[in-house]
Amino acid sequence: MSSTSTSALVTGANGFFGSHLAATLLARGYRVRALVRRTSDLSRIRGLGVELVYGDVRDPASLRRAAEGQRLVFHTAGKVSDWGTYDEFFAANVIGTRNLIAACQESAVARLVHISSLTVLGLPRTRQVVTEETPYATSAFDPYTLTKIKAEGLARAAHGERGLEVVVVRPGVIWGHGDTTILPRFVELMRKRQMVYVDGGHNLVALSHVENLGLGCALAAEVLAAAGRVYHLTDGEDLTAREVLDGLADAFQVPRPRLSLPFSAVYALAAAMERLAQARGDAKPPAVTRYGVRLISNDCRYDITRARRELGYEPVISFQEGIRTLGE
């Protein structure tokens, strides 16, 4: 699928990854339409040269207007957090995806690239090799994971219906310069000397640098044989949590963690902090959540062989290269 003058809609284009994806697509010759809300902060995409359309994934009419005339749609919008009610996650991630699929079908969009998450596989701690054939998590308790599983299921089921091709991409922890979500919270905990290694921090974690992920998503749209497929897109490196935390600490010139605690102890502490935050009705998450503990304690190898073989995907930014830009 040629990118020259191809029209592409990016939902959530004002977000951290969405804005990087929009820039990647523009550099590859796409005409990019950005779906944003009226209340969105547009600082990340201002000046890029994208066409702005206003709407919300929970508003079907606005999605139909946004998808009209587009050949490709990249779905990055949703609620990505470790805090909030199930209803909030369901509305943004499940209903929003259902609405977008319908809009794509009604507007004769050729291909939808759905950005899912490796969390749908449950963040295993068994150091197993995880492929695209690994079953969904069956013991997921957090609303983010539960709704991402449902949303991905909707996207995969829509492939081939009413002429729509669907490709599903599963990234790991999305990171890079400008990240305002997970990694900055880890940095703040280290600054306050409240961060610990979990079980020594020797577990393997999966990262997806925004530049690598943007490239992979573009390839998922362009390679004809990718239709109907699922791809894992990570940085392709075996990195331990200790290496990641130490690299973050050094990049931001904050102290590295000094202590190591068992997973069970850190998870119990997170559960207690969540209960306290819920009792107070806090809108913001506590410093440590159970999902955050599971994320930093994830221990497996996510295989990206399929993406390399079928898409020609090869990460261009290594951890050491990416980490140098974080503190700038």
C-alpha positions as CSV (number, residue, x, y, z in Angstrom):
1,M,0.0,0.0,0.0
2,S,1.7,3.2,-1.2
3,S,1.9,6.1,1.3
4,T,2.2,8.8,-1.3
5,S,-0.7,11.2,-0.7
6,T,-2.6,8.4,1.1
7,S,-5.1,9.9,3.6
8,A,-4.8,8.6,7.2
9,L,-6.9,9.4,10.3
10,V,-5.2,9.2,13.7
11,T,-7.4,9.0,16.7
12,G,-5.9,10.4,19.9
13,A,-3.4,12.3,17.8
14,N,-2.7,14.9,20.5
15,G,-1.5,12.2,22.9
16,F,2.1,11.1,23.5
17,F,2.2,8.2,21.0
18,G,-0.5,9.6,18.7
19,S,1.4,12.8,18.0
20,H,4.6,10.8,17.3
21,L,2.7,8.5,15.0
22,A,1.2,11.5,13.1
23,A,4.7,12.9,12.7
24,T,6.0,9.5,11.4
25,L,3.2,9.3,8.9
26,L,3.7,12.8,7.6
27,A,7.4,12.0,7.1
28,R,6.4,9.0,5.0
29,G,4.2,11.1,2.7
30,Y,0.8,10.6,4.2
31,R,-1.9,13.3,4.4
32,V,-2.8,13.1,8.1
33,R,-6.1,14.0,9.7
34,A,-6.0,14.2,13.5
35,L,-9.1,13.4,15.6
36,V,-9.0,15.5,18.8
37,R,-11.5,16.7,21.4
38,R,-12.5,20.4,21.7
39,T,-10.8,20.4,25.1
40,S,-7.6,18.7,24.0
41,D,-4.1,20.2,24.6
42,L,-2.8,20.5,21.0
43,S,0.7,21.6,21.9
44,R,2.2,18.3,20.7
45,I,0.7,18.5,17.1
46,R,0.6,22.3,16.6
47,G,2.8,23.1,13.6
48,L,3.0,19.5,12.3
49,G,0.7,20.3,9.3
50,V,-2.1,17.8,10.2
51,E,-5.7,18.5,9.4
52,L,-7.7,18.9,12.7
53,V,-11.1,17.4,13.1
54,Y,-13.0,17.6,16.4
55,G,-14.8,14.7,17.9
56,D,-14.9,11.9,20.5
57,V,-14.7,8.2,20.2
58,R,-17.9,8.1,22.2
59,D,-19.7,10.2,19.6
60,P,-20.5,8.1,16.5
61,A,-21.5,11.0,14.4
62,S,-18.2,12.8,14.9
63,L,-16.4,9.6,14.0
64,R,-18.3,9.2,10.8
65,R,-17.3,12.8,9.9
66,A,-13.7,12.1,10.8
67,A,-13.4,8.8,8.9
68,E,-15.1,10.2,5.7
69,G,-12.7,10.1,2.8
70,Q,-9.9,8.3,4.7
71,R,-8.1,5.3,3.3
72,L,-6.4,4.3,6.6
73,V,-7.3,4.8,10.3
74,F,-4.9,4.4,13.2
75,H,-6.7,4.0,16.5
76,T,-4.6,5.2,19.4
77,A,-7.3,6.9,21.4
78,G,-8.6,5.4,24.7
79,K,-8.2,5.5,28.4
80,V,-4.6,4.4,29.2
81,S,-4.2,4.5,33.0
82,D,-4.0,2.4,36.1
83,W,-6.7,4.4,37.8
84,G,-10.4,4.9,37.2
85,T,-13.7,3.1,37.2
86,Y,-14.6,0.2,35.0
87,D,-17.3,2.3,33.3
88,E,-14.8,4.9,32.3
89,F,-12.5,2.4,30.8
90,F,-15.4,0.6,29.1
91,A,-16.8,3.8,27.5
92,A,-13.4,4.9,26.1
93,N,-11.9,1.6,25.1
94,V,-14.7,-0.7,24.2
95,I,-17.6,1.5,23.2
96,G,-15.1,3.9,21.5
97,T,-13.6,1.0,19.5
98,R,-17.0,-0.3,18.5
99,N,-18.0,3.2,17.3
100,L,-14.9,3.6,15.3
101,I,-15.2,0.3,13.6
102,A,-18.7,1.2,12.5
103,A,-17.5,4.6,11.2
104,C,-14.7,2.9,9.3
105,Q,-17.2,0.5,7.7
106,E,-19.7,3.1,6.8
107,S,-17.0,5.4,5.3
108,A,-15.4,2.6,3.2
109,V,-12.0,2.9,5.0
110,A,-9.6,0.3,3.6
111,R,-7.6,-0.6,6.7
112,L,-7.8,0.0,10.4
113,V,-4.7,-0.4,12.5
114,H,-5.8,-0.9,16.0
115,I,-3.3,-0.1,18.8
116,S,-3.8,-2.7,21.5
117,S,-1.4,-3.6,24.3
118,L,0.7,-6.5,25.4
119,T,-1.2,-6.3,28.7
120,V,-4.0,-8.3,27.1
121,L,-1.7,-11.4,27.7
122,G,-1.7,-10.8,31.4
123,L,1.8,-9.5,32.1
124,P,3.1,-13.0,33.0
125,R,6.0,-13.5,35.4
126,T,7.1,-16.9,34.3
127,R,9.9,-15.8,31.8
128,Q,8.1,-17.7,29.1
129,V,8.3,-16.8,25.4
130,V,5.1,-15.0,24.5
131,T,3.9,-14.9,20.8
132,E,0.9,-13.6,19.0
133,E,-0.7,-17.1,19.5
134,T,-0.5,-16.9,23.3
135,P,-4.0,-16.8,24.7
136,Y,-5.5,-13.8,26.4
137,A,-5.2,-13.4,30.1
138,T,-7.9,-15.3,32.0
139,S,-7.2,-13.8,35.4
140,A,-7.1,-10.1,34.7
141,F,-8.6,-7.9,37.4
142,D,-7.8,-4.3,36.4
143,P,-10.3,-2.5,34.2
144,Y,-7.6,-1.4,31.7
145,T,-6.6,-5.0,30.9
146,L,-10.2,-6.2,30.8
147,T,-11.3,-3.5,28.4
148,K,-8.3,-3.7,26.2
149,I,-9.0,-7.5,25.7
150,K,-12.6,-6.7,24.8
151,A,-11.6,-3.9,22.4
152,E,-9.0,-6.0,20.7
153,G,-11.6,-8.8,20.3
154,L,-14.0,-6.4,18.6
155,A,-11.2,-5.2,16.2
156,R,-10.2,-8.7,15.3
157,A,-13.8,-9.8,14.7
158,A,-14.3,-6.9,12.4
159,H,-11.6,-7.9,9.9
160,G,-13.2,-8.7,6.6
161,E,-16.6,-7.3,7.4
162,R,-18.0,-4.8,4.9
163,G,-14.6,-4.6,3.2
164,L,-12.6,-3.4,6.2
165,E,-9.1,-4.9,6.8
166,V,-7.9,-4.8,10.4
167,V,-4.4,-5.1,11.7
168,V,-3.8,-5.3,15.5
169,V,-0.5,-4.0,17.0
170,R,0.5,-4.8,20.6
171,P,3.2,-2.6,22.1
172,G,4.9,-2.9,25.4
173,V,5.5,0.1,27.7
174,I,5.5,3.1,25.3
175,W,8.3,5.4,26.1
176,G,10.5,8.2,24.8
177,H,11.1,11.9,25.0
178,G,8.0,13.7,26.0
179,D,6.4,10.8,27.9
180,T,4.2,12.1,30.7
181,T,2.7,8.9,32.0
182,I,4.4,5.8,33.5
183,L,8.1,6.5,33.4
184,P,7.9,10.0,34.9
185,R,6.0,8.5,37.9
186,F,8.9,6.0,38.4
187,V,11.4,8.9,38.2
188,E,9.4,10.9,40.8
189,L,9.4,7.9,43.1
190,M,13.2,7.6,42.8
191,R,13.6,11.3,43.4
192,K,11.7,10.9,46.7
193,R,13.7,7.7,47.4
194,Q,10.5,5.7,47.5
195,M,11.2,3.4,44.5
196,V,12.4,-0.2,45.2
197,Y,13.5,-3.1,43.0
198,V,10.9,-5.9,43.0
199,D,12.6,-9.3,43.6
200,G,15.9,-7.7,42.8
201,G,14.7,-6.2,39.5
202,H,16.1,-9.1,37.5
203,N,12.8,-9.7,35.5
204,L,12.6,-8.9,31.8
205,V,10.4,-6.0,30.8
206,A,9.1,-5.0,27.3
207,L,9.6,-1.4,26.1
208,S,8.3,0.2,22.8
209,H,10.1,3.4,22.0
210,V,7.7,5.8,20.2
211,E,9.9,6.0,17.1
212,N,10.1,2.2,16.8
213,L,6.4,1.8,17.4
214,G,5.5,4.5,14.9
215,L,7.6,2.7,12.3
216,G,5.9,-0.6,13.1
217,C,2.4,0.9,12.8
218,A,3.2,2.5,9.5
219,L,4.5,-0.9,8.2
220,A,1.3,-2.6,9.5
221,A,-0.7,-0.2,7.3
222,E,1.5,-0.5,4.2
223,V,2.2,-4.3,4.0
224,L,-0.7,-5.9,2.1
225,A,-0.1,-9.3,3.7
226,A,-0.6,-7.8,7.2
227,A,-4.4,-7.7,6.8
228,G,-6.0,-9.7,9.6
229,R,-2.8,-10.3,11.5
230,V,-1.7,-9.4,15.0
231,Y,1.9,-8.1,15.7
232,H,4.0,-7.6,18.8
233,L,6.0,-4.4,18.4
234,T,8.7,-3.9,21.1
235,D,12.2,-2.6,21.0
236,G,13.5,-6.2,20.7
237,E,15.9,-6.1,23.6
238,D,16.2,-8.2,26.7
239,L,16.2,-5.6,29.4
240,T,15.7,-6.1,33.1
241,A,13.7,-3.8,35.3
242,R,16.9,-2.9,37.2
243,E,18.6,-1.8,33.9
244,V,15.6,0.3,33.0
245,L,15.2,1.9,36.4
246,D,18.9,2.6,36.7
247,G,19.0,4.1,33.2
248,L,16.0,6.4,34.1
249,A,17.7,7.4,37.3
250,D,20.9,8.3,35.6
251,A,19.1,10.2,32.7
252,F,17.2,12.4,35.2
253,Q,20.0,12.6,37.7
254,V,17.9,11.1,40.6
255,P,19.0,8.4,43.0
256,R,18.8,4.8,41.9
257,P,16.7,2.5,44.1
258,R,18.5,1.2,47.2
259,L,16.2,-1.6,48.4
260,S,14.7,-4.7,47.0
261,L,11.4,-6.1,48.3
262,P,9.5,-9.3,47.4
263,F,6.7,-9.0,44.9
264,S,4.1,-10.0,47.5
265,A,5.1,-7.2,49.8
266,V,5.1,-4.5,47.2
267,Y,1.8,-5.7,45.7
268,A,0.2,-5.7,49.2
269,L,1.4,-2.2,49.8
270,A,-0.1,-1.1,46.5
271,A,-3.4,-2.7,47.3
272,A,-3.5,-0.8,50.7
273,M,-2.6,2.5,49.0
274,E,-5.4,1.9,46.5
275,R,-8.0,1.2,49.2
276,L,-7.0,4.4,51.0
277,A,-7.2,6.5,47.8
278,Q,-10.6,5.0,47.0
279,A,-11.9,5.7,50.5
280,R,-10.8,9.4,50.0
281,G,-12.3,9.5,46.6
282,D,-9.0,10.6,45.0
283,A,-9.2,11.4,41.3
284,K,-5.5,10.7,40.8
285,P,-3.9,7.3,41.4
286,P,-1.8,6.7,44.5
287,A,2.0,6.7,44.0
288,V,2.0,2.9,43.7
289,T,-0.8,0.8,42.2
290,R,-1.2,-3.0,41.7
291,Y,-1.2,-2.6,38.0
292,G,2.0,-0.6,38.2
293,V,3.6,-3.3,40.3
294,R,2.6,-6.0,37.9
295,L,3.9,-3.9,35.0
296,I,7.4,-3.3,36.5
297,S,7.5,-7.0,37.6
298,N,6.5,-8.5,34.2
299,D,9.0,-11.2,33.3
300,C,8.8,-12.8,29.9
301,R,10.1,-12.5,26.4
302,Y,7.7,-11.0,23.9
303,D,8.7,-12.5,20.5
304,I,8.7,-10.0,17.6
305,T,9.8,-12.6,15.0
306,R,6.5,-12.3,13.1
307,A,6.8,-8.5,12.8
308,R,10.3,-8.8,11.6
309,R,9.5,-11.5,9.1
310,E,6.2,-10.3,7.7
311,L,6.5,-6.5,8.1
312,G,10.2,-6.1,7.7
313,Y,10.1,-4.4,11.1
314,E,13.5,-3.6,12.7
315,P,13.7,-1.3,15.7
316,V,15.8,1.8,15.0
317,I,16.2,3.2,18.5
318,S,18.0,1.2,21.2
319,F,17.4,1.6,24.9
320,Q,20.8,3.3,25.3
321,E,20.1,5.7,22.4
322,G,16.6,6.5,23.6
323,I,17.6,7.0,27.2
324,R,20.1,9.7,26.3
325,T,17.2,12.0,25.1
326,L,14.9,11.6,28.1
327,G,16.5,14.1,30.4
328,E,16.8,16.8,27.8
